[in-house]
Amino acid sequence: MPLPSKAATGGSGQADIWVARPSGEQRRLTHTPSVDETEPAFSPNGNLIVYTSRRHGYDSDVWIMRA
């Protein structure tokens, strides 16, 4: 199972959700300019990733995507 992690990218310090495999391969799962995606976690079965994002204002919302 890949390991979820967050990484700041670009000069703005924006945080995106990435997955890192044991082989060292990394893949960016989110890329929303000017929006931070943070606090990633896998669902118990490993099929989904849940994370927070402030896409719609100042309060963080919970988002879900396929892993």
WOHURA-V924087 format. One record per run of one state. SS is the DSSP state (H for helix, E for strand, - for the rest). FROM is the first residue (numbers start at 1). TO is the last residue. Records with the same first field share a line. If there is no record, write none. Layout:
SS=FROM-TO + FROM-TO
This chain:
-=1-2 + 10-13 + 21-25 + 29-36 + 43-47 + 54-60 + 67-67
E=3-9 + 14-20 + 26-28 + 37-42 + 48-53 + 61-66
